[in-house]
Amino acid sequence: MNRLYSLANTDAMEVSVAYLHSDTYSSVSAFDIKENIRIVLRISREVGATEISARIFDEYLRPTGKTVPGVWRNHSFGVDEYLFDFCECDFSPAIRFFDFSVKVFDSELYVKRAGRAYLTRDNASGGLFQFTVSDFLYKRPSKMYGGIIYHIFVDRFRRGGDVPVYDGAVLVGGEWESIPEYPEYPGAPLKNNTFYGGTLYGIVEKLDYIKSLGTTAIYLSPIFSSVSNHKYDTADYMTVDEMFGGDEALSLLLRESEKRNIKIILDGVFNHTGDDSIYFNKYSRFDTVGAYNSKNSPYYSWYDFQNFPDEYTCWWGIPILPRINPDISECGEYIAGKEGVIAKYRDMGVYGFRLDVCDELSDEFIAKIKNTLSASGESMLYGEVWEDASSKVAYGKRKKYYHGCELDGVMNYPVRVGIIDYIVNKNSEKIRYALGEVTSNMPPRIRNTQMNLLGSHDTVRILTALSGKSGEGIANSELSVMHLDSAERALAKKRLMSAYTVLATLPGIPAIFYGDEAGLEGYSDPFNRMPYPWGKEDTELLSHYRSIGAIRKSHKVYREGEFNVLYLTEQLLIFERADGRDTYITAYNNSDKNVTLAFDVRVSELISQKRPKEYRLSANSSAIFKTKKETGFEIISEA
């Protein structure tokens, strides 16, 4: 009767899947090519399985016809355990998918995944598990491990140095209380010629402040020559913008940062240039013969003209951003060749690049950049990818970001989306996905250097987002002066302190968007790009960011420690990082009631520096506990 009951209720029966790395159970579904790929399925004895095998699908979810039989290992507590050993399969670096086929009497069942692992009668290829095989060709960027990234939009951070001002540039004097330049509506044309006046010299002057946050790398918005304040419309890749201080200022920043063990990461915009550039030269401002000027231009082949010269392919159809094709040999060599753009800044001392709109760049070109960047040793290459980069499909092609010769990580937007939805909407599904599937799909060395973020130059400021006060449907003229009231700000600030605690104790490297730590607010671009509020910082927030930075620096578990989610509901998130015999537990109370964690023994709470046996978490608060692996705890919720 039990077996018949199980068959009738298969879609409600959960099972467990784990991955074996050197005989150690893990949630990590990514393997080095030298490893044996071994997967364990734990399934209730009630099912009465007589035969189990894993069916393998290729990177495009097509059945390969290959199966791997499950071998019974042991049993305990009513659970059978089956080992699937893929080491006999000939895998090159690639992504693969699988599910389990389970025979019960004369019936065929399947184990699929949809946030959880469960039994089903459905034979379709959806709900598959994933594993990635990687073969890393370059040294791991270990100098980034355990650190913090500080993301600076250069024009809005700090004035400094004696720099020229472009003709036509509008320089804002005094203090900014509102954005003086914004489009009438999202997507409307905008000159972007209004400057706050931030420079690389200004960043140098504040390196000790940046270091105080625990920063080990600075990621700069584009610094190459351009007449705009954002500089995503490059005019000349080979020169640093004069209004930022030019090559001389970058050299100084590199020297002074190195003294403080801070690495510099540049923004590489290699999918398009500006129409006002030495390469396109639409307005004939430059001495070069640009692609717009003549079909005989050395840059003509970089662009795609439908009707020369006024009809050409642009990024998102924006005429001032003509697209280039780095797969054209002359274009690719100019950027990533031995004497190209990447090589120039690498030789100056730049540690890495972040690739803008990475999914529009070919795997071959990205690999070429990584090869050139790594020619002098250890390097970091990030990509702007908004989804799970391990299985990203762009323009019909499965990308190879994590296979070993391209990216060292991406901007981990799924974790940002998951944290915000969890805190604001009390929904645990997106954070479960980010901490479960997305994190598990990362090779360990990528997981340890992943850029985890709460905000960037492309998103609503995190303080504003966590307030829950939406800007949807509100005119830009209102958004430009809209602020949180005192109650909204107090709630958002409390939430942010916990959100950053969670972010900074996850696997990977937390990235701080300049000014988040100081309490900047703002809706979407350009309102999220207000200048840093020097002298008006929120000192409580700033103190918390510094405290978390010190904790990361003092505890090596945040470099490469194991990661496991211990408890996750709409009200409470608890996860651990383990290193040797020590365990570090992050707990976040997402409810409106107090929650007490009662431990077997006294533990160390790292933020308050207390040693409690019971710790009371108030609403929207978090804590970090250091204890031993064998320590148990109980969750006590107040009525």
Secondary structure, DSSP 8 states (H G I E B T S, - for coil): -HHHHHHHTGGG-EEEEEEEETTEEES--EEETTS--EEEEEEEGGG--SEEEEEEE-TTS-EEEEEEE-EEEEEETTEEEEEEE-TTS---SEEEEEEEEEEETTEEEEEEESSSEEEES--SS-S-EEEEEE---S---GGGTT--EEEE-GGGT-B-S-----TT-EE--S--SS-S---SSTT------EE--B-HHHHHHTHHHHHHTT--EEEE---EE-SSSS--S-SEEEEE-GGGTHHHHHHHHHHHHHHTT-EEEEEE--SB--SSSTTT-TT--SSS--TTT-TTSTTGGGB-EEETTTEE-BGGG-TTSBBB-TTSHHHHHHHHSTTSHHHHHHHHT--EEEETTGGGS-HHHHHHHHHHHGGGS--EEEE---S-GGG-EETTEE--TTSSSS-SEEEEHHHHHHHHHHHHH---HHHHHIIIIIHHTS-HHHHTT-EEES--TTS--HHHHHHT---TT--HHHHTT----HHHHHHHHHHHHHHHHHHHTSSSEEEEETTGGGT----STTTT-----TT---HHHHHHHHHHHHHHHH-THHHH-EEEEEEE-SSEEEEEEEETTEEEEEEEE-SSS-EEEEESS--EETTTTB--SEEEE-TT-EEEEEEETT--EEEEE--
